[in-house]
Amino acid sequence: MYRKVPTNMNFVEREQGVLQFWTENDVFRRSMDSRKEGETYTFYDGPPTANGKPH
């Protein structure tokens, strides 16, 4: 049903492939352009760090 997951993953290589895909397909700009007429919203990173101070 599912493909076997490789156990010898090269994470650096995988990340470089993702970055290359995003760059070649201009993913960030296209995602921003697709929402430029949308409603503005705020995202708060939660919860504070262990010392209790927001970061």
N, C-alpha and C positions, 0 to 999 in steps of 0.2 A: 504494500500500500504506500509506504513512504520510502524515499531513498535513504540509504544508510548514511549516517552523519560521519564525516571523517574525524578521526581522533588525532591526526597530526596537522591541525590547522596552523597555518602561518598567518598570524594576526596582522603583522606589518604588511605583508603582501595583500591581504584582504582589504585593509584600510586604504592602501594605495589605489586599489582597484575601485573602491567606492568613491574616493576623491576624484579619480580620473573620470568616472561616470558623471559625477556632479558637474565637473568642469566642462566636459565635452557637451553636455546637454543643458548647460546654463541653468541648472535646477533652482538655485537660490533666487536668481532674478525672476525666473518664470513663476516661482511660487509667490513672490512679492507682487508681481504684476497681476496675477490672477485674483488678488485680494485688495488691490489699491482703492477700489470703490467701496470696500466693506467697512463695517463698523469697527471703530477703534476699541481695543480692549487691553486690559492690563493683566499680566501674569505674574503672580508673586511666587518666588522660589521659596518653598517651605522646607521644613521647619528650621529654626536656627541651629547653629552648630552646637556641639556638646557643651561649650562654655556659655551658652545662652545668648551670645551676641549675634545679631543678624550679619550675614556676609554678603 
